[in-house]
Structures are given as C-alpha cells and as structure tokens.
Amino acid sequence: MEDTLEPGLPASRRSPGRFSTSRQTLMWIPDSFFSSLLSGRISTLRDETGAIFIDRDPAAFAPILNFLRTKELDLR
C-alpha cells in the first residue's frame, strides 16, 4: 500500500522503481536528509510531475523507506 503525499511533494525514485510516501514519514527524524530536503535546506531535482528525484539504488532505498514507515529495521 502506498501513502499519498501532500500535493506537490511526492518523493520518487525512477528507473527501475518509483516510491511514494507521506511527508510525515519522511519528516519524523529531525535534521535528517529527508527533513532537510523537504524543508528546502537541500536543493531538489524534480521531474515533470513534481516528483523529487533521488539518485539512489532502489534496493538500498527500500529498507530506508520501510524503516521510516515502521521504525523497525528489516534487512531481509
């Protein structure tokens, strides 16, 4: 199940995967990369839909996003 983001704030990873999550999920750790990204302290590259491009391997990014969602680390 994918969370929806506030309008204009999608987080995505293109080719081969695209991730969607909530702003709340990405912001729950203060002073993190994602909270800095969404607060404007770090510049972003957005695609034509407004999705944020994050240049990382989806296999490595998925466990990070799952940790932010569940507060548990599962490296299986």
All heavy atoms as a GROMACS GRO file, in nm:
protein
  604
    1MET      N    1   0.083  -0.118   0.000
    1MET     CA    2   0.000   0.000   0.000
    1MET      C    3   0.088   0.124   0.000
    1MET      O    4   0.181   0.135   0.077
    1MET     CB    5  -0.088  -0.002   0.124
    1MET     CG    6  -0.184   0.114   0.131
    1MET     SD    7  -0.303   0.087   0.262
    1MET     CE    8  -0.257   0.217   0.373
    2GLU      N    9   0.059   0.218  -0.086
    2GLU     CA   10   0.135   0.341  -0.094
    2GLU      C   11   0.061   0.453  -0.024
    2GLU      O   12  -0.060   0.466  -0.035
    2GLU     CB   13   0.159   0.380  -0.239
    2GLU     CG   14   0.249   0.286  -0.312
    2GLU     CD   15   0.276   0.334  -0.452
    2GLU    OE1   16   0.242   0.446  -0.486
    2GLU    OE2   17   0.330   0.258  -0.528
    3ASP      N   18   0.135   0.532   0.053
    3ASP     CA   19   0.078   0.652   0.112
    3ASP      C   20   0.072   0.759   0.005
    3ASP      O   21   0.148   0.756  -0.090
    3ASP     CB   22   0.168   0.702   0.226
    3ASP     CG   23   0.183   0.602   0.338
    3ASP    OD1   24   0.085   0.531   0.365
    3ASP    OD2   25   0.291   0.595   0.397
    4THR      N   26  -0.015   0.853   0.022
    4THR     CA   27  -0.017   0.965  -0.071
    4THR      C   28   0.050   1.084  -0.005
    4THR      O   29   0.048   1.098   0.116
    4THR     CB   30  -0.161   1.002  -0.111
    4THR    OG1   31  -0.236   1.028   0.007
    4THR    CG2   32  -0.225   0.890  -0.190
    5LEU      N   33   0.108   1.167  -0.085
    5LEU     CA   34   0.176   1.286  -0.036
    5LEU      C   35   0.087   1.407  -0.049
    5LEU      O   36  -0.008   1.408  -0.126
    5LEU     CB   37   0.302   1.312  -0.119
    5LEU     CG   38   0.423   1.229  -0.082
    5LEU    CD1   39   0.530   1.251  -0.187
    5LEU    CD2   40   0.476   1.268   0.052
    6GLU      N   41   0.123   1.508   0.024
    6GLU     CA   42   0.057   1.636   0.006
    6GLU      C   43   0.083   1.680  -0.138
    6GLU      O   44   0.187   1.648  -0.194
    6GLU     CB   45   0.114   1.738   0.104
    6GLU     CG   46   0.084   1.704   0.248
    6GLU     CD   47   0.149   1.802   0.344
    6GLU    OE1   48   0.167   1.919   0.307
    6GLU    OE2   49   0.182   1.760   0.454
    7PRO      N   50  -0.008   1.753  -0.198
    7PRO     CA   51   0.012   1.796  -0.337
    7PRO      C   52   0.146   1.866  -0.356
    7PRO      O   53   0.186   1.949  -0.275
    7PRO     CB   54  -0.104   1.894  -0.360
    7PRO     CG   55  -0.208   1.852  -0.262
    7PRO     CD   56  -0.132   1.801  -0.141
    8GLY      N   57   0.217   1.828  -0.462
    8GLY     CA   58   0.342   1.891  -0.495
    8GLY      C   59   0.463   1.840  -0.418
    8GLY      O   60   0.571   1.891  -0.436
    9LEU      N   61   0.445   1.739  -0.333
    9LEU     CA   62   0.558   1.692  -0.255
    9LEU      C   63   0.581   1.542  -0.267
    9LEU      O   64   0.611   1.476  -0.170
    9LEU     CB   65   0.539   1.728  -0.107
    9LEU     CG   66   0.549   1.876  -0.077
    9LEU    CD1   67   0.511   1.903   0.068
    9LEU    CD2   68   0.687   1.929  -0.105
   10PRO      N   69   0.568   1.486  -0.387
   10PRO     CA   70   0.594   1.343  -0.399
   10PRO      C   71   0.743   1.312  -0.388
   10PRO      O   72   0.825   1.392  -0.429
   10PRO     CB   73   0.542   1.307  -0.537
   10PRO     CG   74   0.544   1.434  -0.612
   10PRO     CD   75   0.524   1.545  -0.512
   11ALA      N   76   0.774   1.199  -0.329
   11ALA     CA   77   0.913   1.152  -0.325
   11ALA      C   78   0.922   1.036  -0.421
   11ALA      O   79   0.843   0.943  -0.414
   11ALA     CB   80   0.949   1.108  -0.184
   12SER      N   81   1.015   1.040  -0.511
   12SER     CA   82   1.019   0.932  -0.609
   12SER      C   83   1.160   0.886  -0.635
   12SER      O   84   1.256   0.956  -0.610
   12SER     CB   85   0.954   0.975  -0.740
   12SER     OG   86   1.039   1.063  -0.809
   13ARG      N   87   1.169   0.768  -0.687
   13ARG     CA   88   1.295   0.713  -0.737
   13ARG      C   89   1.259   0.650  -0.870
   13ARG      O   90   1.176   0.562  -0.877
   13ARG     CB   91   1.350   0.612  -0.638
   13ARG     CG   92   1.466   0.530  -0.688
   13ARG     CD   93   1.586   0.619  -0.720
   13ARG     NE   94   1.700   0.540  -0.755
   13ARG     CZ   95   1.740   0.518  -0.880
   13ARG    NH1   96   1.675   0.563  -0.982
   13ARG    NH2   97   1.847   0.446  -0.904
   14ARG      N   98   1.319   0.697  -0.975
   14ARG     CA   99   1.287   0.647  -1.108
   14ARG      C  100   1.386   0.541  -1.151
   14ARG      O  101   1.501   0.544  -1.113
   14ARG     CB  102   1.296   0.761  -1.209
   14ARG     CG  103   1.191   0.864  -1.186
   14ARG     CD  104   1.098   0.860  -1.299
   14ARG     NE  105   0.994   0.956  -1.280
   14ARG     CZ  106   0.929   1.009  -1.379
   14ARG    NH1  107   0.957   0.977  -1.500
   14ARG    NH2  108   0.833   1.093  -1.355
   15SER      N  109   1.339   0.452  -1.235
   15SER     CA  110   1.417   0.352  -1.307
   15SER      C  111   1.509   0.273  -1.216
   15SER      O  112   1.613   0.320  -1.177
   15SER     CB  113   1.497   0.419  -1.417
   15SER     OG  114   1.568   0.325  -1.491
   16PRO      N  115   1.470   0.154  -1.179
   16PRO     CA  116   1.351   0.085  -1.222
   16PRO      C  117   1.232   0.102  -1.129
   16PRO      O  118   1.125   0.051  -1.158
   16PRO     CB  119   1.393  -0.060  -1.225
   16PRO     CG  120   1.490  -0.072  -1.114
   16PRO     CD  121   1.561   0.063  -1.110
   17GLY      N  122   1.245   0.169  -1.015
   17GLY     CA  123   1.135   0.177  -0.920
   17GLY      C  124   1.096   0.320  -0.890
   17GLY      O  125   1.175   0.412  -0.905
   18ARG      N  126   0.974   0.337  -0.846
   18ARG     CA  127   0.924   0.467  -0.802
   18ARG      C  128   0.857   0.446  -0.669
   18ARG      O  129   0.773   0.357  -0.655
   18ARG     CB  130   0.826   0.522  -0.906
   18ARG     CG  131   0.776   0.658  -0.872
   18ARG     CD  132   0.680   0.706  -0.981
   18ARG     NE  133   0.634   0.840  -0.951
   18ARG     CZ  134   0.667   0.948  -1.020
   18ARG    NH1  135   0.744   0.936  -1.125
   18ARG    NH2  136   0.623   1.065  -0.985
   19PHE      N  137   0.893   0.524  -0.571
   19PHE     CA  138   0.839   0.512  -0.437
   19PHE      C  139   0.750   0.630  -0.406
   19PHE      O  140   0.779   0.742  -0.448
   19PHE     CB  141   0.953   0.509  -0.334
   19PHE     CG  142   1.046   0.392  -0.351
   19PHE    CD1  143   1.161   0.404  -0.427
   19PHE    CD2  144   1.019   0.271  -0.289
   19PHE    CE1  145   1.247   0.297  -0.442
   19PHE    CE2  146   1.105   0.164  -0.304
   19PHE     CZ  147   1.219   0.177  -0.380
   20SER      N  148   0.645   0.605  -0.330
   20SER     CA  149   0.559   0.713  -0.281
   20SER      C  150   0.542   0.695  -0.131
   20SER      O  151   0.529   0.583  -0.083
   20SER     CB  152   0.421   0.707  -0.347
   20SER     OG  153   0.432   0.730  -0.485
   21THR      N  154   0.541   0.807  -0.061
   21THR     CA  155   0.522   0.803   0.084
   21THR      C  156   0.467   0.937   0.130
   21THR      O  157   0.450   1.029   0.050
   21THR     CB  158   0.655   0.768   0.155
   21THR    OG1  159   0.627   0.737   0.291
   21THR    CG2  160   0.755   0.880   0.146
   22SER      N  161   0.440   0.948   0.257
   22SER     CA  162   0.386   1.073   0.310
   22SER      C  163   0.498   1.166   0.355
   22SER      O  164   0.608   1.123   0.389
   22SER     CB  165   0.293   1.045   0.428
   22SER     OG  166   0.367   0.997   0.538
   23ARG      N  167   0.468   1.292   0.356
   23ARG     CA  168   0.561   1.392   0.408
   23ARG      C  169   0.592   1.361   0.555
   23ARG      O  170   0.706   1.371   0.598
   23ARG     CB  171   0.499   1.531   0.393
   23ARG     CG  172   0.585   1.643   0.441
   23ARG     CD  173   0.512   1.777   0.424
   23ARG     NE  174   0.595   1.885   0.469
   23ARG     CZ  175   0.680   1.953   0.394
   23ARG    NH1  176   0.693   1.922   0.266
   23ARG    NH2  177   0.752   2.051   0.444
   24GLN      N  178   0.491   1.322   0.629
   24GLN     CA  179   0.509   1.289   0.771
   24GLN      C  180   0.611   1.176   0.789
   24GLN      O  181   0.695   1.182   0.878
   24GLN     CB  182   0.375   1.248   0.832
   24GLN     CG  183   0.384   1.211   0.978
   24GLN     CD  184   0.251   1.170   1.035
   24GLN    OE1  185   0.147   1.180   0.971
   24GLN    NE2  186   0.252   1.123   1.158
   25THR      N  187   0.605   1.074   0.704
   25THR     CA  188   0.700   0.963   0.711
   25THR      C  189   0.842   1.014   0.691
   25THR      O  190   0.933   0.976   0.766
   25THR     CB  191   0.667   0.856   0.606
   25THR    OG1  192   0.541   0.799   0.637
   25THR    CG2  193   0.772   0.747   0.601
   26LEU      N  194   0.862   1.099   0.594
   26LEU     CA  195   0.997   1.148   0.564
   26LEU      C  196   1.049   1.249   0.665
   26LEU      O  197   1.169   1.265   0.680
   26LEU     CB  198   1.000   1.209   0.424
   26LEU     CG  199   0.973   1.113   0.309
   26LEU    CD1  200   0.971   1.188   0.177
   26LEU    CD2  201   1.076   1.001   0.306
   27MET      N  202   0.959   1.315   0.737
   27MET     CA  203   0.999   1.423   0.827
   27MET      C  204   1.011   1.382   0.973
   27MET      O  205   1.049   1.464   1.056
   27MET     CB  206   0.899   1.539   0.816
   27MET     CG  207   0.885   1.600   0.679
   27MET     SD  208   1.015   1.715   0.635
   27MET     CE  209   0.985   1.851   0.744
   28TRP      N  210   0.981   1.256   1.010
   28TRP     CA  211   0.975   1.222   1.152
   28TRP      C  212   1.110   1.223   1.221
   28TRP      O  213   1.117   1.233   1.344
   28TRP     CB  214   0.899   1.092   1.177
   28TRP     CG  215   0.973   0.965   1.152
   28TRP    CD1  216   0.976   0.893   1.037
   28TRP    CD2  217   1.054   0.891   1.245
   28TRP    NE1  218   1.053   0.782   1.052
   28TRP    CE2  219   1.102   0.777   1.179
   28TRP    CE3  220   1.090   0.911   1.379
   28TRP    CZ2  221   1.184   0.683   1.241
   28TRP    CZ3  222   1.171   0.816   1.440
   28TRP    CH2  223   1.217   0.705   1.371
   29ILE      N  224   1.220   1.217   1.148
   29ILE     CA  225   1.352   1.228   1.209
   29ILE      C  226   1.403   1.370   1.183
   29ILE      O  227   1.434   1.406   1.069
   29ILE     CB  228   1.451   1.125   1.152
   29ILE    CG1  229   1.402   0.983   1.178
   29ILE    CG2  230   1.591   1.147   1.212
   29ILE    CD1  231   1.489   0.875   1.118
   30PRO      N  232   1.409   1.453   1.288
   30PRO     CA  233   1.454   1.592   1.270
   30PRO      C  234   1.597   1.597   1.218
   30PRO      O  235   1.681   1.513   1.251
   30PRO     CB  236   1.445   1.652   1.410
   30PRO     CG  237   1.364   1.557   1.490
   30PRO     CD  238   1.376   1.422   1.426
   31ASP      N  239   1.627   1.696   1.138
   31ASP     CA  240   1.761   1.720   1.085
   31ASP      C  241   1.816   1.604   1.003
   31ASP      O  242   1.938   1.586   0.993
   31ASP     CB  243   1.859   1.758   1.197
   31ASP     CG  244   1.817   1.885   1.269
   31ASP    OD1  245   1.773   1.978   1.199
   31ASP    OD2  246   1.825   1.889   1.392
   32SER      N  247   1.728   1.524   0.946
   32SER     CA  248   1.771   1.416   0.858
   32SER      C  249   1.782   1.468   0.714
   32SER      O  250   1.741   1.580   0.683
   32SER     CB  251   1.671   1.300   0.862
   32SER     OG  252   1.549   1.338   0.800
   33PHE      N  253   1.836   1.384   0.628
   33PHE     CA  254   1.844   1.419   0.486
   33PHE      C  255   1.705   1.455   0.433
   33PHE      O  256   1.688   1.556   0.363
   33PHE     CB  257   1.903   1.303   0.406
   33PHE     CG  258   1.889   1.320   0.258
   33PHE    CD1  259   1.974   1.403   0.188
   33PHE    CD2  260   1.790   1.252   0.188
   33PHE    CE1  261   1.961   1.420   0.050
   33PHE    CE2  262   1.776   1.268   0.051
   33PHE     CZ  263   1.862   1.352  -0.017
   34PHE      N  264   1.605   1.372   0.465
   34PHE     CA  265   1.472   1.393   0.408
   34PHE      C  266   1.404   1.517   0.465
   34PHE      O  267   1.337   1.589   0.392
   34PHE     CB  268   1.385   1.269   0.427
   34PHE     CG  269   1.437   1.152   0.351
   34PHE    CD1  270   1.494   1.044   0.417
   34PHE    CD2  271   1.434   1.148   0.213
   34PHE    CE1  272   1.544   0.936   0.346
   34PHE    CE2  273   1.484   1.041   0.141
   34PHE     CZ  274   1.539   0.935   0.208
   35SER      N  275   1.419   1.542   0.595
   35SER     CA  276   1.359   1.664   0.651
   35SER      C  277   1.428   1.788   0.593
   35SER      O  278   1.362   1.888   0.565
   35SER     CB  279   1.362   1.664   0.803
   35SER     OG  280   1.494   1.665   0.852
   36SER      N  281   1.558   1.779   0.570
   36SER     CA  282   1.630   1.890   0.506
   36SER      C  283   1.585   1.909   0.362
   36SER      O  284   1.568   2.021   0.314
   36SER     CB  285   1.780   1.865   0.511
   36SER     OG  286   1.826   1.864   0.643
   37LEU      N  287   1.565   1.798   0.292
   37LEU     CA  288   1.520   1.803   0.154
   37LEU      C  289   1.383   1.868   0.142
   37LEU      O  290   1.361   1.958   0.060
   37LEU     CB  291   1.514   1.660   0.098
   37LEU     CG  292   1.488   1.642  -0.049
   37LEU    CD1  293   1.610   1.680  -0.130
   37LEU    CD2  294   1.451   1.497  -0.076
   38LEU      N  295   1.290   1.828   0.227
   38LEU     CA  296   1.154   1.879   0.218
   38LEU      C  297   1.137   2.019   0.277
   38LEU      O  298   1.041   2.088   0.245
   38LEU     CB  299   1.056   1.781   0.283
   38LEU     CG  300   1.044   1.647   0.210
   38LEU    CD1  301   0.952   1.553   0.285
   38LEU    CD2  302   0.994   1.667   0.068
   39SER      N  303   1.231   2.059   0.363
   39SER     CA  304   1.222   2.195   0.420
   39SER      C  305   1.288   2.298   0.329
   39SER      O  306   1.278   2.418   0.354
   39SER     CB  307   1.289   2.198   0.557
   39SER     OG  308   1.430   2.186   0.542
   40GLY      N  309   1.359   2.251   0.225
   40GLY     CA  310   1.425   2.342   0.133
   40GLY      C  311   1.570   2.370   0.166
   40GLY      O  312   1.637   2.445   0.096
   41ARG      N  313   1.622   2.311   0.274
   41ARG     CA  314   1.764   2.332   0.308
   41ARG      C  315   1.857   2.262   0.210
   41ARG      O  316   1.972   2.299   0.197
   41ARG     CB  317   1.792   2.284   0.451
   41ARG     CG  318   1.726   2.370   0.556
   41ARG     CD  319   1.764   2.326   0.694
   41ARG     NE  320   1.731   2.185   0.712
   41ARG     CZ  321   1.672   2.136   0.819
   41ARG    NH1  322   1.643   2.212   0.920
   41ARG    NH2  323   1.646   2.007   0.827
   42ILE      N  324   1.807   2.158   0.141
   42ILE     CA  325   1.881   2.089   0.037
   42ILE      C  326   1.804   2.109  -0.092
   42ILE      O  327   1.682   2.091  -0.096
   42ILE     CB  328   1.894   1.937   0.067
   42ILE    CG1  329   1.975   1.914   0.194
   42ILE    CG2  330   1.957   1.864  -0.050
   42ILE    CD1  331   1.982   1.768   0.235
   43SER      N  332   1.874   2.146  -0.199
   43SER     CA  333   1.804   2.166  -0.327
   43SER      C  334   1.757   2.032  -0.382
   43SER      O  335   1.815   1.927  -0.353
   43SER     CB  336   1.895   2.237  -0.427
   43SER     OG  337   2.007   2.157  -0.455
   44THR      N  338   1.650   2.037  -0.460
   44THR     CA  339   1.592   1.915  -0.515
   44THR      C  340   1.584   1.923  -0.666
   44THR      O  341   1.574   2.030  -0.724
   44THR     CB  342   1.449   1.892  -0.462
   44THR    OG1  343   1.366   2.001  -0.501
   44THR    CG2  344   1.446   1.877  -0.312
   45LEU      N  345   1.589   1.806  -0.726
   45LEU     CA  346   1.566   1.791  -0.869
   45LEU      C  347   1.431   1.725  -0.884
   45LEU      O  348   1.409   1.616  -0.832
   45LEU     CB  349   1.676   1.705  -0.932
   45LEU     CG  350   1.663   1.676  -1.081
   45LEU    CD1  351   1.665   1.806  -1.161
   45LEU    CD2  352   1.775   1.585  -1.125
   46ARG      N  353   1.338   1.791  -0.951
   46ARG     CA  354   1.202   1.739  -0.967
   46ARG      C  355   1.176   1.706  -1.114
   46ARG      O  356   1.224   1.774  -1.203
   46ARG     CB  357   1.099   1.839  -0.917
   46ARG     CG  358   1.108   1.861  -0.767
   46ARG     CD  359   1.006   1.962  -0.720
   46ARG     NE  360   1.023   1.990  -0.580
   46ARG     CZ  361   0.945   1.941  -0.484
   46ARG    NH1  362   0.844   1.864  -0.515
   46ARG    NH2  363   0.966   1.972  -0.359
   47ASP      N  364   1.093   1.603  -1.134
   47ASP     CA  365   1.055   1.568  -1.271
   47ASP      C  366   0.935   1.650  -1.314
   47ASP      O  367   0.889   1.739  -1.242
   47ASP     CB  368   1.033   1.417  -1.285
   47ASP     CG  369   0.909   1.366  -1.215
   47ASP    OD1  370   0.826   1.448  -1.167
   47ASP    OD2  371   0.892   1.243  -1.208
   48GLU      N  372   0.882   1.619  -1.431
   48GLU     CA  373   0.770   1.696  -1.487
   48GLU      C  374   0.642   1.687  -1.404
   48GLU      O  375   0.555   1.772  -1.417
   48GLU     CB  376   0.743   1.652  -1.632
   48GLU     CG  377   0.696   1.510  -1.648
   48GLU     CD  378   0.807   1.405  -1.641
   48GLU    OE1  379   0.925   1.440  -1.635
   48GLU    OE2  380   0.773   1.285  -1.639
   49THR      N  381   0.630   1.586  -1.318
   49THR     CA  382   0.511   1.574  -1.232
   49THR      C  383   0.530   1.640  -1.097
   49THR      O  384   0.439   1.644  -1.016
   49THR     CB  385   0.475   1.425  -1.209
   49THR    OG1  386   0.576   1.365  -1.127
   49THR    CG2  387   0.459   1.350  -1.340
   50GLY      N  388   0.650   1.689  -1.070
   50GLY     CA  389   0.680   1.749  -0.940
   50GLY      C  390   0.741   1.650  -0.842
   50GLY      O  391   0.772   1.686  -0.730
   51ALA      N  392   0.759   1.525  -0.887
   51ALA     CA  393   0.820   1.424  -0.801
   51ALA      C  394   0.967   1.455  -0.780
   51ALA      O  395   1.035   1.501  -0.872
   51ALA     CB  396   0.803   1.285  -0.862
   52ILE      N  397   1.015   1.431  -0.661
   52ILE     CA  398   1.156   1.453  -0.628
   52ILE      C  399   1.237   1.335  -0.677
   52ILE      O  400   1.204   1.220  -0.648
   52ILE     CB  401   1.175   1.473  -0.477
   52ILE    CG1  402   1.099   1.596  -0.429
   52ILE    CG2  403   1.323   1.484  -0.442
   52ILE    CD1  404   1.093   1.610  -0.279
   53PHE      N  405   1.345   1.363  -0.748
   53PHE     CA  406   1.435   1.259  -0.796
   53PHE      C  407   1.543   1.236  -0.691
   53PHE      O  408   1.612   1.329  -0.651
   53PHE     CB  409   1.499   1.300  -0.929
   53PHE     CG  410   1.599   1.201  -0.978
   53PHE    CD1  411   1.558   1.080  -1.032
   53PHE    CD2  412   1.735   1.227  -0.970
   53PHE    CE1  413   1.651   0.987  -1.077
   53PHE    CE2  414   1.828   1.135  -1.016
   53PHE     CZ  415   1.786   1.014  -1.069
   54ILE      N  416   1.556   1.112  -0.646
   54ILE     CA  417   1.660   1.073  -0.551
   54ILE      C  418   1.746   0.969  -0.621
   54ILE      O  419   1.700   0.859  -0.650
   54ILE     CB  420   1.599   1.018  -0.421
   54ILE    CG1  421   1.512   1.126  -0.356
   54ILE    CG2  422   1.710   0.971  -0.326
   54ILE    CD1  423   1.434   1.078  -0.235
   55ASP      N  424   1.870   1.003  -0.648
   55ASP     CA  425   1.959   0.919  -0.726
   55ASP      C  426   2.024   0.813  -0.637
   55ASP      O  427   2.141   0.825  -0.599
   55ASP     CB  428   2.064   1.006  -0.794
   55ASP     CG  429   2.148   0.927  -0.894
   55ASP    OD1  430   2.105   0.818  -0.935
   55ASP    OD2  431   2.255   0.976  -0.930
   56ARG      N  432   1.949   0.711  -0.605
   56ARG     CA  433   1.997   0.601  -0.522
   56ARG      C  434   1.942   0.470  -0.576
   56ARG      O  435   1.836   0.466  -0.639
   56ARG     CB  436   1.956   0.616  -0.376
   56ARG     CG  437   2.018   0.736  -0.307
   56ARG     CD  438   2.169   0.718  -0.293
   56ARG     NE  439   2.233   0.831  -0.229
   56ARG     CZ  440   2.295   0.929  -0.293
   56ARG    NH1  441   2.298   0.932  -0.424
   56ARG    NH2  442   2.352   1.027  -0.227
   57ASP      N  443   2.012   0.362  -0.546
   57ASP     CA  444   1.970   0.228  -0.586
   57ASP      C  445   1.840   0.192  -0.513
   57ASP      O  446   1.835   0.200  -0.390
   57ASP     CB  447   2.082   0.130  -0.548
   57ASP     CG  448   2.051  -0.014  -0.582
   57ASP    OD1  449   1.941  -0.044  -0.632
   57ASP    OD2  450   2.139  -0.097  -0.556
   58PRO      N  451   1.735   0.153  -0.585
   58PRO     CA  452   1.608   0.119  -0.520
   58PRO      C  453   1.622   0.007  -0.418
   58PRO      O  454   1.553   0.005  -0.317
   58PRO     CB  455   1.516   0.077  -0.635
   58PRO     CG  456   1.578   0.128  -0.757
   58PRO     CD  457   1.725   0.143  -0.731
   59ALA      N  458   1.713  -0.087  -0.442
   59ALA     CA  459   1.732  -0.198  -0.347
   59ALA      C  460   1.784  -0.146  -0.213
   59ALA      O  461   1.750  -0.198  -0.108
   59ALA     CB  462   1.827  -0.302  -0.405
   60ALA      N  463   1.865  -0.041  -0.216
   60ALA     CA  464   1.917   0.018  -0.093
   60ALA      C  465   1.816   0.116  -0.032
   60ALA      O  466   1.808   0.131   0.090
   60ALA     CB  467   2.048   0.090  -0.120
   61PHE      N  468   1.739   0.182  -0.116
   61PHE     CA  469   1.644   0.283  -0.069
   61PHE      C  470   1.521   0.222  -0.001
   61PHE      O  471   1.471   0.276   0.096
   61PHE     CB  472   1.601   0.373  -0.185
   61PHE     CG  473   1.513   0.487  -0.143
   61PHE    CD1  474   1.564   0.590  -0.066
   61PHE    CD2  475   1.380   0.490  -0.179
   61PHE    CE1  476   1.484   0.696  -0.026
   61PHE    CE2  477   1.299   0.595  -0.141
   61PHE     CZ  478   1.351   0.698  -0.064
   62ALA      N  479   1.475   0.108  -0.051
   62ALA     CA  480   1.354   0.045   0.004
   62ALA      C  481   1.364   0.017   0.154
   62ALA      O  482   1.271   0.051   0.229
   62ALA     CB  483   1.319  -0.082  -0.073
   63PRO      N  484   1.474  -0.041   0.205
   63PRO     CA  485   1.482  -0.063   0.351
   63PRO      C  486   1.483   0.067   0.431
   63PRO      O  487   1.430   0.072   0.542
   63PRO     CB  488   1.614  -0.139   0.370
   63PRO     CG  489   1.645  -0.198   0.238
   63PRO     CD  490   1.586  -0.106   0.136
   64ILE      N  491   1.542   0.173   0.376
   64ILE     CA  492   1.541   0.302   0.444
   64ILE      C  493   1.399   0.354   0.456
   64ILE      O  494   1.355   0.397   0.563
   64ILE     CB  495   1.631   0.403   0.370
   64ILE    CG1  496   1.777   0.357   0.378
   64ILE    CG2  497   1.614   0.544   0.426
   64ILE    CD1  498   1.870   0.430   0.284
   65LEU      N  499   1.326   0.350   0.346
   65LEU     CA  500   1.188   0.397   0.347
   65LEU      C  501   1.102   0.311   0.439
   65LEU      O  502   1.020   0.363   0.516
   65LEU     CB  503   1.131   0.398   0.206
   65LEU     CG  504   0.993   0.459   0.190
   65LEU    CD1  505   0.986   0.600   0.246
   65LEU    CD2  506   0.953   0.457   0.044
   66ASN      N  507   1.121   0.181   0.437
   66ASN     CA  508   1.046   0.093   0.528
   66ASN      C  509   1.077   0.123   0.674
   66ASN      O  510   0.989   0.120   0.759
   66ASN     CB  511   1.072  -0.054   0.496
   66ASN     CG  512   1.002  -0.096   0.369
   66ASN    OD1  513   0.900  -0.038   0.330
   66ASN    ND2  514   1.055  -0.195   0.302
   67PHE      N  515   1.203   0.155   0.706
   67PHE     CA  516   1.239   0.193   0.842
   67PHE      C  517   1.167   0.320   0.882
   67PHE      O  518   1.114   0.331   0.994
   67PHE     CB  519   1.390   0.212   0.857
   67PHE     CG  520   1.428   0.272   0.988
   67PHE    CD1  521   1.427   0.194   1.103
   67PHE    CD2  522   1.463   0.405   0.998
   67PHE    CE1  523   1.460   0.250   1.226
   67PHE    CE2  524   1.496   0.462   1.120
   67PHE     CZ  525   1.495   0.383   1.235
   68LEU      N  526   1.163   0.417   0.793
   68LEU     CA  527   1.093   0.541   0.824
   68LEU      C  528   0.944   0.518   0.846
   68LEU      O  529   0.881   0.586   0.926
   68LEU     CB  530   1.115   0.643   0.712
   68LEU     CG  531   1.257   0.697   0.698
   68LEU    CD1  532   1.270   0.780   0.572
   68LEU    CD2  533   1.297   0.777   0.821
   69ARG      N  534   0.889   0.420   0.778
   69ARG     CA  535   0.746   0.389   0.793
   69ARG      C  536   0.716   0.311   0.921
   69ARG      O  537   0.615   0.334   0.986
   69ARG     CB  538   0.698   0.308   0.673
   69ARG     CG  539   0.686   0.387   0.547
   69ARG     CD  540   0.648   0.299   0.431
   69ARG     NE  541   0.617   0.378   0.313
   69ARG     CZ  542   0.632   0.336   0.191
   69ARG    NH1  543   0.676   0.213   0.166
   69ARG    NH2  544   0.601   0.414   0.090
   70THR      N  545   0.801   0.215   0.955
   70THR     CA  546   0.770   0.121   1.064
   70THR      C  547   0.852   0.144   1.191
   70THR      O  548   0.820   0.087   1.295
   70THR     CB  549   0.794  -0.023   1.020
   70THR    OG1  550   0.934  -0.042   0.995
   70THR    CG2  551   0.713  -0.058   0.897
   71LYS      N  552   0.959   0.219   1.182
   71LYS     CA  553   1.053   0.241   1.293
   71LYS      C  554   1.124   0.112   1.331
   71LYS      O  555   1.174   0.098   1.441
   71LYS     CB  556   0.989   0.301   1.418
   71LYS     CG  557   0.893   0.418   1.409
   71LYS     CD  558   0.918   0.522   1.310
   71LYS     CE  559   0.822   0.638   1.326
   71LYS     NZ  560   0.727   0.654   1.221
   72GLU      N  561   1.126   0.016   1.239
   72GLU     CA  562   1.196  -0.112   1.258
   72GLU      C  563   1.284  -0.136   1.137
   72GLU      O  564   1.246  -0.107   1.024
   72GLU     CB  565   1.097  -0.226   1.273
   72GLU     CG  566   1.009  -0.217   1.396
   72GLU     CD  567   0.907  -0.330   1.403
   72GLU    OE1  568   0.911  -0.420   1.321
   72GLU    OE2  569   0.821  -0.321   1.491
   73LEU      N  570   1.403  -0.194   1.161
   73LEU     CA  571   1.496  -0.222   1.053
   73LEU      C  572   1.492  -0.370   1.019
   73LEU      O  573   1.521  -0.455   1.102
   73LEU     CB  574   1.638  -0.180   1.093
   73LEU     CG  575   1.744  -0.190   0.985
   73LEU    CD1  576   1.707  -0.103   0.866
   73LEU    CD2  577   1.878  -0.146   1.042
   74ASP      N  578   1.453  -0.401   0.896
   74ASP     CA  579   1.447  -0.538   0.847
   74ASP      C  580   1.530  -0.546   0.719
   74ASP      O  581   1.491  -0.493   0.616
   74ASP     CB  582   1.302  -0.580   0.818
   74ASP     CG  583   1.290  -0.723   0.774
   74ASP    OD1  584   1.390  -0.797   0.770
   74ASP    OD2  585   1.176  -0.763   0.742
   75LEU      N  586   1.646  -0.610   0.728
   75LEU     CA  587   1.738  -0.616   0.614
   75LEU      C  588   1.722  -0.743   0.531
   75LEU      O  589   1.806  -0.771   0.447
   75LEU     CB  590   1.882  -0.602   0.663
   75LEU     CG  591   1.914  -0.470   0.730
   75LEU    CD1  592   2.055  -0.469   0.783
   75LEU    CD2  593   1.891  -0.353   0.636
   76ARG      N  594   1.615  -0.817   0.552
   76ARG     CA  595   1.594  -0.938   0.471
   76ARG      C  596   1.568  -0.905   0.328
   76ARG      O  597   1.520  -0.815   0.282
   76ARG     CB  598   1.477  -1.021   0.523
   76ARG     CG  599   1.513  -1.090   0.651
   76ARG     CD  600   1.400  -1.177   0.695
   76ARG     NE  601   1.318  -1.092   0.784
   76ARG     CZ  602   1.189  -1.102   0.798
   76ARG    NH1  603   1.122  -1.190   0.733
   76ARG    NH2  604   1.124  -1.024   0.880
   0.00000   0.00000   0.00000
